[in-house]
Amino acid sequence: MKPTDATLTEQLRLTENEIRLRQKLLHFSSEDKGALLEARPIIAKHVDDLVEEHYAEQVEIDEVSRLIGDSESLLRLKKTLRKYVLDLFEGDYDTEYVQSRLRIGLVHKRIGVTPKLYISAVSNLIKRIKTVLIDQKEADCVKCSHQIDAFNKLIFFDLELVFDTYIQGLLMSWNMEKMR
């Protein structure tokens, strides 16, 4: 079977049961999903500034700037990051969500983003999103704390998926090299 005959979720055997198991292992609950959905309006209000600040910092890293390459690519990345951030607070983390996260790992592997750069960018993004959640004007500390806890769990879930695909890409490359 060729890789193009199956989706990424099928290739990695990420069934609905496996997705639920991974969420359970991270203690990611329906209450967490609700907390993230409840935070969505707050994030949506600040998402454009958050994305601009994130990329302003990222392009100061020479290696990242070279990978991005040009202003049009940067603009596309900003649009993609905006959607990514909003999707984090959508409240629905099913097979379609998982498939989108797997694609992120695949794309980053293909364009040569190393794990150190990816983790650095995610860390920057986490810091910015947490700041937005903490800085809510009429923030309820308990609610904010639950939103941040839920957000942390979801980011770990995303990282698992991205790195599953990244590692699969490395293994496929290694196997191709071995066959030559």
C-alpha positions in Angstrom: 0.0 0.0 0.0 1.3 3.5 -0.9 1.2 6.3 1.6 -1.2 8.2 -0.7 -3.8 5.3 -0.2 -4.4 6.3 3.4 -4.9 9.4 5.5 -2.3 10.3 8.2 -4.6 9.1 10.9 -5.0 5.7 9.2 -1.2 5.5 8.6 -0.5 6.1 12.2 -3.4 3.9 13.4 -5.0 6.8 15.2 -8.5 5.5 15.6 -11.2 7.3 17.6 -10.4 5.0 20.5 -6.7 5.8 20.3 -7.6 9.5 20.3 -9.8 9.2 23.3 -7.1 7.1 25.1 -4.5 9.8 24.4 -6.8 12.5 25.8 -7.6 10.3 28.8 -3.8 9.8 29.5 -3.4 13.6 29.5 -6.5 13.9 31.8 -8.1 16.0 29.0 -11.8 15.9 29.9 -15.1 17.3 28.5 -14.8 20.0 31.2 -11.5 21.0 29.7 -13.1 21.2 26.3 -15.8 23.4 27.8 -13.2 25.7 29.5 -11.4 26.1 26.2 -14.6 26.9 24.3 -15.5 29.4 27.0 -12.1 31.1 26.5 -12.6 31.4 22.7 -14.1 34.9 22.6 -11.2 36.2 24.7 -8.7 34.6 22.4 -10.5 35.7 19.3 -10.5 39.3 20.5 -6.7 39.2 20.8 -5.7 36.7 18.2 -4.4 39.2 15.6 -2.1 40.9 18.0 -1.0 37.6 19.4 0.0 36.4 15.9 1.8 39.6 15.0 3.8 39.6 18.3 4.6 35.9 17.9 6.0 36.3 14.3 7.8 39.6 15.2 9.8 37.6 17.7 10.2 34.5 15.4 11.6 36.4 12.4 14.4 37.8 14.7 15.8 34.2 14.7 18.0 34.0 11.6 17.2 30.3 11.1 13.5 30.9 11.3 13.6 33.9 9.0 15.5 31.9 6.4 13.0 29.0 6.6 10.1 31.5 6.1 11.9 33.0 3.1 9.7 35.9 2.0 7.0 38.3 3.0 4.2 36.4 1.2 5.1 33.2 3.0 5.1 35.1 6.3 1.6 36.4 5.5 0.4 32.9 4.8 2.0 31.6 8.0 0.3 34.4 10.0 -3.1 33.4 8.5 -2.4 29.7 9.3 -1.3 30.5 12.9 -4.4 32.6 13.4 -6.6 29.6 12.4 -4.5 27.2 14.5 -4.9 29.4 17.6 -8.7 29.7 17.1 -9.0 26.0 16.5 -7.3 25.4 19.9 -10.4 27.0 21.5 -13.0 25.4 19.3 -14.0 22.7 21.8 -14.1 19.9 19.3 -10.9 17.7 19.2 -12.0 14.8 17.1 -10.4 12.9 14.1 -10.6 16.0 11.9 -8.7 18.0 14.5 -6.2 15.3 14.9 -5.7 15.0 11.1 -5.0 18.8 11.0 -2.3 18.4 13.7 -0.7 15.5 11.9 -0.5 17.6 8.8 1.4 20.3 10.8 4.1 17.7 11.8 4.3 16.6 8.2 4.7 20.1 6.8 7.2 21.1 9.4 9.3 18.0 8.6 9.2 18.6 4.9 10.3 22.2 5.1 13.1 21.4 7.5 11.9 22.9 10.8 13.9 21.2 13.5 12.3 20.1 16.8 14.3 22.8 18.6 12.8 25.5 16.4 9.3 24.0 16.6 9.4 23.7 20.4 10.8 27.2 20.7 8.0 28.6 18.6 5.4 26.6 20.6 6.8 27.9 23.8 6.6 31.4 22.6 3.0 30.8 21.5 2.1 29.3 24.9 3.5 32.3 26.7 1.5 34.7 24.6 -1.8 32.7 24.9 -1.4 32.3 28.7 -0.8 36.1 29.0 -4.0 36.8 27.1 -6.0 34.4 29.4 -4.4 35.8 32.6 -4.9 39.4 31.6 -8.6 39.2 31.2 -10.1 42.4 32.8 -12.7 40.7 34.9 -10.8 37.4 35.2 -12.1 34.8 37.6 -8.9 33.2 39.0 -10.5 29.7 39.2 -11.9 29.9 35.7 -8.7 31.3 34.3 -6.7 28.6 36.1 -8.9 25.9 34.6 -8.6 27.4 31.1 -4.8 27.5 31.4 -4.7 23.9 32.7 -7.0 22.7 29.8 -4.9 24.7 27.3 -1.7 23.0 28.7 -3.2 19.5 28.2 -4.3 20.3 24.7 -0.9 21.7 23.7 0.7 18.4 25.0 -1.9 16.5 22.9 -0.9 18.6 19.8 2.8 18.0 20.4 2.3 14.3 20.6 0.5 14.3 17.2 3.0 16.6 15.5 5.9 14.6 16.7 4.3 11.3 15.8 4.1 12.6 12.2 7.6 14.1 12.3 9.1 10.9 13.5 7.2 8.9 10.9 8.6 11.2 8.3 12.1 10.7 9.6 11.6 6.9 9.5 10.3 7.0 6.0 13.3 9.1 4.9 15.6 6.7 6.6 14.0 3.6 5.0 14.1 5.3 1.6 17.9 5.9 2.1 18.4 2.3 3.2 16.7 1.0 0.0 19.0 3.0 -2.3 
